[in-house]
């Protein structure tokens, strides 16, 4: 993205003002561990880098060096084989997924994967973290091996978690809308990821606790018209930013369950959600919806952190 301004010119008092073209680049961070999901994330990052004319930064977090006792010495030695194997696997993966990746800068770190990924992203001022997303079993949660979900919870920038099924820019994106600032930011951010000719679906899930008896018919009508008006305003705003097809969908039931079901039925490539403490429907998005979607890993996820404006 480039902001065009005139060249250097003197001001009224004779001082020179630098008015040369200012080029603004999006900072992409790819976190990879050479898994199938990370391979898919690499291909998506390559597509985004081509669209945004930027060079991604690659990070790999190694497990802490395994300490082994050396019987011939008094000290403790470190076994580097795991780290070497990981570096080799990541190099092979990048080469297989994208020929341009040979020019991508890389760094490695050791420690807890989620904490190190967030630290690197904060240090570099990354605009987007991209990493693989895979299903998590009970023991993953027991031993806190939920890297993608932990990154989503602690990152201050958007996180794109990619399942092995997504290997290009998404053509069908569904955005969980509750008309909060976080969900609207998710819709705006989703447009920047949408492939040319794709479609954006704004999905509102009506909480099951809303009254539906005949006595509540007037309230329900007003409530429905309120949602329709909010959808109209949001569609007009988004339409001014894109030529993509924008659809609106209203569902009823549990938020995470309805989103998962809709994503399957509509063959959605990516679900976008705005994390926040509580939605309009009184659902705990950070605690339940995002966690459920991330652990199921049936669809790639774009998560916008609380307070983030796209």
PyMOL commands that set and color helices and strands:
alter all, ss='L'
color gray80, all
select helices_A, chain A and resi 36-52+81-97+99-103+113-124+138-142+147-154+181-193+214-239+255-265+285-296
alter helices_A, ss='H'
color red, helices_A
select strands_A, chain A and resi 2-3+9-10+16-17+22-23+28-31+57-62+66-69+76-79+105-110+128-132+158-162+172-176+199-206+245-252+270-274+300-304
alter strands_A, ss='S'
color yellow, strands_A
deselect
rebuild
show_as cartoon
